[in-house]
């Protein structure tokens, strides 16, 4: 039963994260206002929470001893593709994360006006990166679907 719960939490985290990163990207395409930045911050927080849950449950599934076992995953090319995509998502996230933390501090703690906190160009750049991350998440789903059908083990 624990295997089903952890797998379910993994998939729920994936869905929440995908929705959150898409929302973050969509909101940051809007004109910059205090309200739009707060919505982007909420979506960004949910994206972060989902990512932590997604990674934690993924590690539990790989290392916890109740799935296919570490050797299966380490020798599966689709799993390695998924991990490469995850690393790309995390690498892309560095810039948006740093920028959004700076914006949060400036807007929420220092009380600066939204137009002095965020530029439309920076917001659009984060929006584009968010949508790229969403695409990478979708590609991970395709790799996972292949793995679930026994693909990726080579010979």
C-alpha positions in Angstrom: 0.0 0.0 0.0 2.9 2.4 0.8 4.1 1.9 -2.8 0.8 3.1 -4.2 0.7 6.1 -1.8 4.2 7.2 -2.7 3.6 6.7 -6.4 0.3 8.7 -6.1 2.0 11.5 -4.2 4.7 11.6 -6.9 2.1 12.0 -9.6 0.1 14.6 -7.7 3.2 16.6 -7.1 4.0 16.5 -10.8 0.5 17.7 -11.7 0.6 20.5 -9.2 4.1 21.6 -10.3 3.2 21.6 -14.0 0.1 23.7 -13.3 2.1 26.1 -11.0 5.0 26.7 -13.4 2.5 27.3 -16.3 0.6 29.7 -14.1 3.8 31.5 -13.1 4.7 31.9 -16.7 1.3 33.1 -17.8 1.0 35.6 -14.9 4.4 37.1 -15.7 3.2 37.8 -19.3 0.6 40.2 -17.8 1.3 43.8 -17.1 3.3 44.2 -13.9 1.1 45.1 -10.9 1.3 44.3 -7.2 -1.5 41.8 -7.8 0.1 40.1 -10.7 3.4 39.8 -8.9 1.6 38.3 -5.8 -0.1 35.7 -8.1 3.3 34.9 -9.6 4.8 34.6 -6.2 2.0 32.2 -5.1 2.5 30.1 -8.2 6.3 30.1 -7.7 5.8 28.9 -4.1 3.6 26.1 -5.2 6.1 25.2 -8.0 8.8 25.0 -5.3 6.7 22.9 -2.9 5.7 20.6 -5.7 9.3 20.2 -6.9 10.4 19.3 -3.4 7.6 16.7 -3.0 8.2 15.4 -6.6 12.0 14.9 -5.9 11.5 13.5 -2.4 8.9 10.9 -3.6 11.0 10.1 -6.7 14.1 9.4 -4.5 11.9 7.3 -2.2 10.7 5.3 -5.1 14.2 4.7 -6.5 16.0 4.2 -3.2 13.2 3.0 -0.9 13.4 -0.6 -1.8 9.8 -1.1 -2.8 9.9 -0.3 -6.5 12.0 -1.9 -9.2 15.3 -1.4 -7.4 18.2 0.9 -7.9 19.9 -1.3 -10.6 16.8 -1.2 -12.8 16.7 2.6 -12.7 20.5 3.1 -13.1 20.5 0.9 -16.3 17.3 2.4 -17.8 18.0 4.9 -20.6 14.6 6.5 -20.2 15.2 7.0 -16.5 18.5 8.6 -17.3 16.7 10.8 -19.8 14.2 11.8 -17.1 17.1 12.7 -14.7 18.8 14.7 -17.5 15.5 16.6 -18.0 15.1 17.2 -14.3 18.7 18.6 -14.1 17.8 20.9 -17.0 14.7 22.1 -15.1 16.7 22.7 -12.0 19.5 24.6 -13.9 16.9 26.8 -15.7 15.3 27.5 -12.3 18.3 29.2 -10.8 17.8 32.5 -12.5 14.0 32.8 -12.0 14.4 31.7 -8.3 17.0 34.3 -7.6 15.1 37.0 -9.4 11.7 36.2 -7.8 13.3 36.2 -4.3 14.7 39.7 -5.0 11.3 40.9 -6.2 9.5 39.4 -3.2 11.9 41.2 -0.8 11.6 44.5 -2.7 7.8 44.4 -3.0 6.6 42.7 0.2 9.3 43.6 2.7 10.6 47.0 1.5 7.3 48.2 0.1 8.7 49.3 -3.3 6.1 49.9 -6.1 5.8 47.0 -8.6 7.1 48.9 -11.6 10.3 49.6 -9.7 10.7 46.0 -8.6 10.2 44.1 -11.9 10.8 45.0 -15.5 8.6 43.7 -18.3 11.6 42.3 -20.0 12.7 40.3 -16.9 9.1 39.1 -16.3 8.8 37.9 -19.9 12.2 36.1 -19.7 11.0 34.3 -16.6 7.7 33.5 -18.3 9.6 32.0 -21.3 11.8 30.0 -19.0 8.8 28.8 -17.0 7.1 27.5 -20.2 10.3 25.8 -21.3 10.4 24.1 -17.9 6.8 23.0 -18.4 7.7 21.5 -21.7 10.6 19.6 -20.0 8.1 18.3 -17.4 5.9 17.0 -20.2 8.8 15.3 -21.8 9.6 13.6 -18.5 6.0 12.2 -18.5 6.6 10.6 -21.9 9.8 9.0 -20.6 8.0 7.8 -17.5 5.2 6.3 -19.6 7.8 4.4 -21.7 9.4 3.2 -18.5 6.1 2.0 -17.1 5.8 -0.2 -20.3 9.2 -1.7 -19.8 11.1 0.5 -22.3 14.6 1.8 -21.9 16.3 -1.3 -20.7 18.1 -1.9 -24.0 18.5 -5.5 -25.1 
